[in-house]
Structures are given as structure tokens and as C-alpha cells.
Amino acid sequence: MNDDDRAVILLAHSAPAEGADLARLVEAHFYGKYQVLLAPAPAQPGAMLEHLDQEGRRVAAVLVDERLPDDAKQTLLPRVPQECRLLLAHRPGVEQGGVRSVPRALGEREEDFWVPLHQALYDTVTPDDVKATVRGNWQNKRFSTILRFLLLNLVTCKLDLQPDATDVKVDLTVGTQAEQHFTNPTLAQLVAPLGLNTYKPEVNYDVVIVGGGPASLSAAVNLTSLFQLKVLIIEKFALGGEAATAINTIENYLGFPKGISAYDLARLWRQHTDKYDTYIHRLLCYSAKQIQSTITAGKITYTLTASPNEDERVTARPDIDQDVKVTTGVVLIASGLKPRRLAPSTQAQEYEGQGVYYDALPGDTDLYDPTKDTIAIVGAGDTAGRAAALFAAKKIHVDLLVRGDNLNDMIPELRAEIANYAQAGTIKINYKTEVTTVAKNSTTHKIQLTLSSASSPLEVSDLYVLIGGQADTKWLDASGVDLQKCKGEWFGCVRTGADVCRDTPDMQSSLPGVFAAGDVRSGSVRRISAAVGEGGAVAIAIYKYFTTKPKVLQAAKDTPTSVYFTHSP
């Protein structure tokens, strides 16, 4: 019996390799909401339908290759509702026997494939599902961000593409409730009707966690399942953090010998935290802004202030919602890393979100026309290399801008893939090259880059800067938390344990009751599996903090941490 209870998209393809590639793309596009099953042989789709029906699985859509034998198509298509049938055809857009057709492969106009598939899934939603119609320009960055946010939160979306539209409109229906209408919504506006925020002001939270990545979610599950502590998670986008949007398959996560995608891991993490929803609450699309301590009768508490946060690709609207202030006994800093920016002297900040981007997602390839668009990527590590390969695979020309004279920071397999694309001319590697200024051509509206290695500007559709991350700790600047500033970082990682003082408890910062875990902690190993392990370890450290009954003494600021505590026998 299959434990997977997701709705199914069944794919019957005449070419197994092509079908497997398409199945992976479809599952990734919907962030794992649907299980995409590939029929292993042309004669077996019908048998798979029977098996799924016996297991009580819902089939949300069926994609059938027109090249399959007629008898195979005739035995399969009539057994599913007409609205969920799609034919993979050489000539898409033409109905064949009442069945909508879509491209067999994702070409220059990927929307020709995605729009009908979104429509089919929208038409077959269950009455209690959450659904939305998203209207706007497919190549509008705001449109793509809002769509990504909705899909990450498992909303079934219908796409109404309007090439000349400058606004993004969302019609949202939650179950049987009345439809709600939004124009250019902020993410914070969408969170409320979706019921994503479960924060309750009247609850006394034992622990407040800043960040919603693997370290955070692991700590929350351990704190609640082992010790029944009440936890609030404050996350600026969606649960899973930056780890949920990694573009590569994770091959070294124990328990998944075939590898697992980042979105699948994030989906499983969310399910695990939902199991303890009585104890674990969340506040999404908010960012921590300040932390203040109060000492009363030898007891220390912290008040954490968070403000509505907006993704950098969506214009912020500070007029909605208010700051939230939460008082707690323990704060766990698990805010991870934020992308490292180009130097202010380049003026790149003037075009951030409008041609200059600091992350690359699989869906970004949909925004470009290979016949006229080119992009530039700054970076020489795995993230830059995977992004370059992602775009090159869609025949989008990439200028890879590398400060050094080699790609040795990439894993060998990826380095070889980049070399193959370079040989084919899809990727041009520019060694010993740095961006000195960024501007925008007022006529073509493209990004113009002045490069250290070229005498004339490079004009591209967009610039992706993928040069690693730095600790997201700017909000701790006035908190008193000791930070380890690394070369080139404006704000550093959080010092913990012996890095603060010989007697400081493991994973605790320079402030009693303030802990750190994951990438934001100084000395951490920046891997997803390591972050999950740190989440479990910090939960034990926090429990020890509570059970040893710490008492804050009136000691000078530079007093060793051990003096702050007296332990009951």
C-alpha cells in the first residue's frame, strides 16, 4: 500500500526517457503537490488507473502522448473525466476528439504547456481545496513571484495570461468561502485568507524561532514532540526557507538513496510540523526586526519585534498589517543566509527586482525567449553553475562572469556540464571578470554591464548574482548578540558555546536564552542535513536551559557567561 496520499498526474508517454524528464519538470513546477506517475509501458496506463482507483487515489490530470497506439489511448482517455484529459501533441492548441492538446516538449513558449495543465487541475479540484485565478503577464516578475508563492503553499492556480497587462490580479477561493479579489497584492495580503499564519497573541510561547528552514523546523519538531514546548516560527516567505528552492537534486540526504528534490523535502518538513500544530504556530511573510531583553526579579525574558515582509520582487506596501511583538523565554536564531550583494559602487541596488536578481528558480526559465533574450550570471560556485546549466538547457544564452581564472569551486560533474554548454556556444565563460557598474538602457530596457575585462558594455535581459550568502543578522545589530564577522560580510554569524566563552552552554549565544542553529551559526557546516542535525541538538540545549532554572544576576556586561547562572541542585 502506498503511503503517498497526494493527487496524481498520470503521464503516458511513448518515449520513456522523454517522459521521465517531463514528469520531473511537472512535479517540480507544482513543488511536489502532485505525484507524477509515468506509465512504464504503452499498454499499462489502464492498469495503473485501476491500481490507483483501488488505493483511493485521486487522478487530477492525465497526459497522453498522441504517438501511443490508438487502442492504448482509447482504453485510457474515456476512463477519466474530459476536463482532466490532455494530449501531448506535435501541433498543440488544437482539440482532437474533444481532448485539449499541449506541446510534447517544453519549447520557446512554455506557457502553451503550463496554461492548459493548470486549467485541467483547476477544473478537477475538490470542493474543500484552495484555488486561485492569477491574471497578468507571464513574463512579469511580480506575476511569477505571486504564482510561486501560491504554488509553494499548494494553491491550485488557473492562469489567465494577458501579455499587455502591467497589474497582477488574483481571485482567491478558499473552500466554500466567497471569492476574494486582489490587485497587485502583497504576499502579506495573501497570507491571511489562506490561513497560513497560526500565530495567536494570547499564547505564551516558550520558544520563538526566527527563520523557517531545516534547522528551524527540526528544532520545532524536537521541542514539541520531546518536551511539549510551545513554539512560534517567524519566516519571511514560506516554510522550508531557502533550502526549499534549491534547484538541484539532493543526493546525500540519508534515507533517500535515489536522491530527493528540495521541494519534496520541504513538503515533508511541513507535514511533520503540521502534525504538532497544537504546539507549533507560524507567522509567515514577517521578518524579525529587533530583540530586547528584560530582567525582572532575576528572570530574563525577550521581546521580539517582527514586521510584515515582502519578497524583493514584489513592491512592499507598508500600509497593511502592523508590527508584531512577542514575549518569550527563549529565542532561537535560525535565520540562515541571505544572498551576498554586489558592491554599492556598482549601483546594482538601483535595479534590484527590476533586472538584477539574487536567486534563480526553475520557473525563471519561463520568463525568457531564447530567440532574443540573453542573461548574465555572476559566480563560480555550484549555485551559479547549476543556474547557468538550467538556462542553457532551455537554449537561453548565458554569459557566466567569473572573478577568478577557473571553475574549481564547482563539483567536477557540474564543471564538465558547463564545459559542454560552452563548447556548444550556449554559455560563454568570462574569466577574470568583475561587474564594475550596472545601468539600464532607456531604449531597450535591458541591463547594461560595465565589465573589468571588456572595453564595451555587455547588454543582457537580466543579471543573476549568485556569489554565495552571508548571515542574515542585520536585525541583531543592537541586540548585544556577539557576532563573528567574516571577510566581506557586513554582519556576521552568531558566536555560540566555547566561541563566546569557555563556560557558555553549547549553541547558546552571548545572551542567556538566545540560541543559534544552522547556517547563521558561526562554525556550522552549510549543508541541509547538517542543519537538520543542529536543529535536534539545539532543542536539547534549550531544554537543558529551561530545566537547570537559570537565574540572571546583575553582573557587568563583560562578565563571563558562567557567572550569569546559578543551578538548583
Long-range contacts (C-beta under 8 A, 24 or more apart in sequence): 1-55, 2-55, 2-57, 4-35, 5-57, 6-32, 6-33, 6-34, 6-35, 7-33, 7-34, 7-35, 7-57, 7-58, 7-59, 7-60, 8-34, 8-35, 8-36, 8-37, 8-52, 8-57, 8-58, 8-59, 8-60, 9-34, 9-35, 9-36, 9-37, 9-59, 9-60, 9-61, 9-62, 9-63, 9-121, 10-37, 10-39, 10-45, 10-48, 10-49, 10-52, 10-59, 10-61, 10-62, 10-63, 11-36, 11-37, 11-38, 11-39, 11-62, 11-63, 12-39, 12-42, 12-45, 12-62, 12-63, 12-64, 12-65, 12-68, 12-72, 12-76, 13-38, 13-39, 13-63, 13-65, 13-88, 14-42, 14-65, 14-67, 14-68, 15-65, 16-40, 18-104, 18-105, 19-65, 22-63, 22-105, 22-106, 25-106, 25-362, 26-117, 27-261, 28-261, 28-263, 28-362, 29-114, 29-151, 29-362, 29-363, 30-151, 31-151, 31-152, 31-154, 31-244, 31-263, 31-266, 31-267, 32-261, 32-263, 32-264, 32-266, 32-267, 33-151, 33-154, 33-156, 33-267, 34-60, 34-61, 34-121, 42-68, 42-69, 42-72, 43-72, 45-72, 45-75, 45-76, 46-72, 46-75, 46-76, 46-79, 49-76, 49-79, 49-80, 58-126, 59-84, 60-84, 60-120, 60-121, 60-124, 61-85, 61-86, 61-117, 61-120, 61-121, 61-124, 62-86, 63-87, 63-88, 63-102, 63-117, 64-88, 64-99, 65-104, 66-90, 66-96, 66-101, 66-104, 81-124, 83-120, 83-123, 83-124, 84-120, 84-121, 84-123, 84-124, 85-120, 86-116, 86-117, 86-120, 106-394, 108-369, 108-370, 108-371, 110-365, 110-366, 111-138, 111-159, 111-161, 111-366, 114-159, 114-366, 115-159, 115-161, 118-157, 118-158, 118-159, 119-158, 119-159, 121-156, 122-156, 122-157, 122-158, 125-156, 127-175, 127-176, 128-175, 128-176, 129-156, 129-175, 130-154, 130-155, 130-156, 130-172, 130-173, 130-174, 130-175, 130-194, 131-155, 131-156, 131-157, 131-158, 131-172, 131-173, 132-156, 132-157, 132-158, 132-170, 132-171, 132-172, 132-173, 133-157, 133-158, 133-159, 133-160, 133-170, 133-171, 134-158, 134-159, 134-160, 134-168, 134-169, 134-170, 135-160, 135-161, 135-162, 135-165, 135-168, 135-169, 135-170, 135-171, 136-160, 136-161, 136-162, 136-165, 136-167, 136-168, 136-169, 137-161, 137-162, 137-163, 137-164, 137-165, 137-166, 138-163, 138-366, 138-367, 139-366, 139-367, 139-368, 140-165, 140-166, 140-168, 141-313, 141-353, 141-354, 141-367, 142-168, 142-184, 142-313, 142-314, 142-315, 143-168, 144-313, 144-363, 144-364, 144-366, 144-367, 145-187, 145-311, 145-313, 145-314, 146-170, 146-185, 146-187, 146-190, 146-314, 147-363, 148-361, 148-363, 149-187, 149-190, 149-237, 149-238, 149-311, 150-190, 152-237, 152-238, 152-240, 152-244, 152-263, 153-194, 153-196, 153-238, 155-194, 184-315, 186-285, 186-308, 186-310, 186-314, 186-315, 186-316, 186-317, 186-320, 187-237, 187-285, 187-309, 187-310, 187-311, 187-314, 188-285, 188-286, 188-308, 188-309, 188-310, 188-317, 188-320, 188-321, 189-317, 189-320, 191-284, 191-285, 196-282, 196-284, 197-282, 197-283, 197-284, 198-277, 198-281, 198-282, 199-232, 199-281, 199-282, 199-283, 199-324, 199-326, 200-281, 201-324, 203-230, 203-232, 203-281, 204-230, 204-327, 204-328, 205-230, 205-231, 205-232, 205-281, 205-326, 205-328, 206-230, 206-231, 206-328, 206-329, 206-330, 206-546, 207-231, 207-232, 207-328, 207-329, 207-330, 207-331, 207-332, 207-542, 208-232, 208-234, 208-302, 208-304, 208-326, 208-328, 208-330, 208-331, 208-332, 209-233, 209-234, 209-331, 209-332, 209-334, 210-234, 210-288, 210-304, 210-331, 210-332, 210-333, 210-334, 210-335, 211-235, 211-241, 211-333, 211-334, 211-335, 211-336, 211-472, 211-518, 211-520, 212-236, 212-237, 212-238, 212-239, 212-240, 212-241, 212-282, 212-284, 213-240, 213-241, 213-242, 213-243, 213-244, 213-334, 213-336, 213-518, 213-519, 213-531, 214-240, 214-241, 214-243, 214-265, 214-269, 214-518, 214-528, 214-531, 214-532, 214-535, 215-334, 215-336, 215-517, 215-518, 215-519, 215-531, 215-532, 215-534, 215-535, 215-538, 216-241, 216-332, 216-334, 216-517, 216-518, 216-535, 217-269, 217-270, 217-272, 217-273, 217-535, 218-531, 218-532, 218-533, 218-534, 218-535, 218-536, 218-539, 219-332, 219-334, 219-517, 219-535, 219-536, 219-538, 219-539, 219-542, 220-273, 220-276, 220-280, 220-535, 221-272, 221-273, 221-276, 221-280, 221-535, 222-535, 222-536, 222-539, 222-540, 223-279, 223-539, 223-542, 223-543, 224-276, 224-279, 224-280, 225-276, 226-539, 226-543, 227-539, 227-543, 227-546, 228-279, 229-279, 229-542, 229-543, 229-546, 230-279, 230-281, 231-279, 231-280, 231-281, 232-281, 232-282, 232-283, 232-326, 232-328, 233-273, 233-280, 233-281, 233-282, 233-283, 234-282, 234-283, 234-286, 234-287, 234-288, 234-304, 234-306, 235-282, 235-283, 235-284, 235-285, 235-286, 236-284, 236-285, 236-286, 236-287, 236-309, 237-284, 237-285, 237-309, 237-311, 238-266, 238-284, 239-266, 239-269, 239-270, 239-273, 239-282, 239-284, 240-265, 240-266, 240-269, 240-270, 241-336, 242-336, 242-337, 242-359, 242-469, 243-528, 243-531, 245-359, 245-361, 246-528, 247-360, 247-361, 247-362, 247-383, 247-386, 247-387, 247-390, 248-382, 248-386, 250-528, 252-527, 252-529, 253-528, 253-529, 254-529, 262-528, 265-528, 283-324, 285-309, 285-310, 286-324, 287-475, 288-335, 288-475, 289-323, 289-475, 290-475, 290-478, 290-479, 291-331, 291-475, 291-476, 291-479, 291-481, 291-514, 292-479, 293-480, 293-511, 295-552, 295-554, 298-551, 298-552, 298-553, 299-551, 299-552, 300-329, 300-512, 300-513, 300-550, 300-552, 301-327, 301-328, 301-329, 302-327, 302-328, 302-329, 302-330, 302-331, 302-513, 302-514, 303-327, 304-328, 304-331, 312-352, 312-353, 312-358, 313-353, 313-357, 314-353, 329-513, 329-546, 330-513, 330-514, 330-515, 330-542, 330-545, 330-546, 331-513, 331-514, 331-515, 332-514, 332-515, 332-516, 332-517, 332-538, 332-542, 333-473, 333-476, 333-481, 333-494, 333-509, 333-514, 333-515, 333-516, 333-517, 333-520, 333-521, 334-516, 334-517, 334-518, 334-520, 334-535, 335-471, 335-472, 335-473, 335-475, 335-520, 336-469, 336-472, 336-518, 336-519, 336-520, 337-468, 337-469, 337-470, 337-471, 337-472, 337-519, 337-520, 337-526, 338-469, 338-470, 338-471, 338-472, 339-465, 339-466, 339-467, 339-468, 339-469, 340-465, 340-467, 340-468, 340-469, 340-470, 340-488, 340-489, 341-465, 342-378, 342-435, 342-438, 342-465, 345-436, 345-437, 346-435, 346-436, 346-437, 346-438, 347-437, 347-438, 347-439, 348-435, 348-438, 348-463, 348-465, 350-438, 351-438, 351-440, 351-447, 351-463, 354-440, 355-440, 355-446, 355-447, 355-461, 355-462, 355-463, 356-438, 356-447, 356-462, 356-463, 356-465, 357-462, 357-463, 357-464, 357-465, 358-464, 358-465, 358-466, 359-464, 359-466, 360-387, 360-390, 360-391, 360-464, 360-466, 362-390, 364-390, 364-391, 365-390, 365-391, 365-393, 365-394, 365-396, 367-462, 368-394, 368-396, 368-461, 368-462, 370-394, 370-395, 370-396, 370-397, 373-397, 373-461, 374-398, 374-399, 374-460, 374-461, 375-399, 375-460, 375-461, 375-462, 375-463, 375-464, 376-400, 376-401, 376-447, 376-449, 376-458, 376-460, 376-462, 376-463, 376-464, 377-401, 377-463, 377-464, 377-465, 377-466, 378-435, 378-463, 378-464, 378-465, 378-466, 378-467, 379-465, 379-466, 379-467, 379-468, 380-404, 380-406, 380-407, 380-409, 380-410, 381-409, 381-410, 381-466, 381-467, 381-468, 382-409, 382-410, 382-411, 382-414, 383-466, 383-468, 384-464, 384-466, 384-467, 385-410, 385-414, 385-415, 385-417, 385-418, 386-414, 387-464, 387-466, 388-418, 388-421, 388-427, 389-414, 389-417, 389-418, 389-421, 392-421, 392-426, 392-427, 395-426, 396-426, 397-426, 397-427, 397-428, 398-426, 398-427, 398-428, 399-427, 399-428, 399-430, 399-458, 399-460, 400-427, 400-428, 400-429, 400-430, 401-430, 401-433, 401-434, 401-435, 401-449, 401-451, 402-429, 402-430, 402-431, 402-432, 402-433, 403-432, 403-433, 403-434, 404-431, 404-432, 405-431, 405-432, 406-431, 430-454, 435-463, 438-463, 469-519, 471-519, 471-520, 472-520, 473-520, 479-511, 479-514, 480-510, 480-511, 480-557, 481-509, 481-510, 481-511, 481-514, 482-509, 482-510, 483-522, 484-522, 492-522, 493-520, 493-521, 493-522, 493-523, 493-524, 494-520, 494-521, 494-522, 495-522, 496-521, 496-522, 496-523, 499-523, 500-561, 501-560, 501-561, 501-562, 502-560, 502-562, 503-560, 503-561, 503-562, 504-561, 504-562, 505-541, 505-544, 505-545, 505-561, 506-537, 506-541, 507-534, 507-537, 507-538, 507-541, 508-541, 508-545, 508-561, 510-561, 512-545, 512-550, 512-552, 512-561, 512-564, 512-565, 513-545, 513-550, 515-541, 515-542, 515-545
